[in-house]
Amino acid sequence: EAGTGIADLFVAAARAEGLSEKEARERCWFVDSQGLVVQSRLPKLAEHKIAYAHAHAPHAQLADAIDALRPTALIGVSGQRGAFTPEIIQAMSRLNARPVIFALSNPTAMAECTAEDAYRHSGGRAIFASGSPFPPVNFEGKTFVPGQGNNVYIFPGVGFGALVSQSRLVSDGMFLTAARTLAALVTDEDLA
């Protein structure tokens, strides 16, 4: 459910940038405990996954799905510690100059991989964020300070704004505005 929530917000953002809803959804793929979320698994899919069930051959393993789909980013919200194995990170690194690896599950002990794993197994090329804090990682003479991509940065502000404005609705637009505002606060030093 967290993953489809993220995807729904991505779809809203992509639509605001000119993609159709169909085009935006086609860029979001899911792997759950049964494998790749595809149409051949209907009607057994949970309701929140149906919009992201694509016409594609099934793949039972994340590694096989990566080989078939060639993603640029992995967003982990499964609470499955170690789901992003060294082999998964290496596969993403073969496909992408800067693989995006977001291990967002909380607490830290349940993250899909550690920051050290992401940097080490990508040769220091991963763009890593986590849902919980990780310490800086020293790798090949460089210090990487892992970023956090946690909802704690958005939810309090949106909640407070809804309370102050007495809004009866919290819309995707509110979350998109909050996300854009937070992103605008990132400095060049932060990116470096």
N, C-alpha and C positions, 0 to 999 in steps of 0.2 A: 504494500500500500504506500509506503514512503517513496518507493521508486516510481510508481505511477503518478504520485503527487508531484514529484520533481519533473517527470515527463510532461504532465499537464501544464505546468508553468513554462517549461521549455516551448511547448506548442504555442502557448499564448504569446510568448516573446517572439518566436519565429513568425507567427502571423502578423505581429506588429511590424516586423521587418519586411513583410511582403510575400511570405510563403502561404500557400493554401494550407488548410488544416490537414488535408491528406498528405501533402508534401512534408509537412512538419512531423506528423506521426510516423511516416516512413523512415525518419532518421532516428527513431527510438526503438531499440530492441531490448528484450528482457530475457534473462535466463533465471529460472526458478529451480526449485528442488526436483522438478521433473524434466528439466532441460530447457531448450529454446521455446519461447512462447510463440507458437505458430497456430494457424487456423485449423490444422488437422487435429488439434487437441480440443476443439469445440465439440460438444457443449460442456465439457468437464472443467473449463477454465472458470476461475472466480470472476465475478462481474467486472471488477476494476481492471482486469487484464485484457478483456475482450477487444477494446479499441486498439490495443497494441499487438494483437495476434496477426501476424503477416502470413501471406502465402509463401511458404518456404519449406524446404526439406527440414525435418526435425533433426535436432542434435541433442544428445543426452548430456554432453559435457561442455563446460565453459570453453575449454581449449578448442574443441571442434567448432563451436560457434564463432570464436575469434578467427580461426582459419577461414571459415566460410564468409563471414561478414566484414572482416577487416576494419574493425572500429578504430576511431581515433581516441576514444575515452572510455574508461570503465568507471562506473559509479556504483560503489558497493553500499547497500543499505540492508543487507541480509542478516546481520548479526552472526554471520558464520566466520568465526576466527580462522584466518589463514586461507580463505577462499581464493585470494590472489596469490597463488604460489609463485616461487621463483620462475617456473616454466611459463606461467601466465604473463608475468611481468616481462620476461624475455621475449615472448611472442609479440606482445604489444610494442616492444622496443624494436623488433625487426620490422614492424609495419609502419612505425612512426618515428620521426626524428625527435619529437618531444611528446612521448605518450602521456596522456592525462590519466592519472591513477588517483581516484578519490575513494578512500576507505573511510566511509562516513559513519559506520556503526559505532554506537556507544554501549558500554564504556570502552576505554582504550583496549582492554583485554579481549573485546569482541570484534575489533577492527579486522577488516578483510586482509590487511597486511600492515606491517609497521612502516614507518618512514624510512628506516634504515634498509628494509627489504626493497622498497620502491627505488631508492637511489642506487643501492648496490647492484641490483639485478637489471637496472636500466643503464648502467654505466654513468650514473649521475645525470641522466637526461630527462627523468620523469618530472612532470609537473604534478606535485603531490599535495593533497589536502586531506585532512582527517576530521572526524567529528569530535574527537577528543584530543587533548594536547599530547604531542610527542616532543622529546628533547631534540636539540640540534644534532645533526649527523655530520661527522667528519668523514669525507670520502675523497681519496686521491688528492689530498692537500686543500680541499675546499670545504667550507662549512655551509651546510644546507640547513635553513631554519624552516621546518615544516609549517605550512599554513593550515588554518582551521577553516572548514566550510560548514560550520555548525549553525543550526537554526536559532541558536541563542542570540545571534547577531541581528536577526530580523524579527522574530516573534514578539519580543518585548516592545519594540518600537511600533510595530503594526498594532499590537494590542492596546498600547497606550494611546495611539492616535485614534483608534476606534472608540475608545472610552471617552477621550476628551471631546471628540466631535459628535459623540452620541450616535455613531453610525450603527444601523441595525444590520448592515451587511459588510462583510469583509470580502472584497473581490480580488480576482487575479490581478487586476490593474493596480490595486494597492500593493500587492506583493511585488509586482514588476517595478513599480516606482521605488519601493524600498530597496530592492536588489540593485537597481541602477544607481541609486544614491550611494549605497554602500560601496559599489564598485568604483564610483567616482572618487572615493576617498583613498584608493590604493595609489601609492606614490611610485615613481620610477625606482626609488631605493627599495621599496617593498618588492617590486618585480625582480630586481637584480638579486 
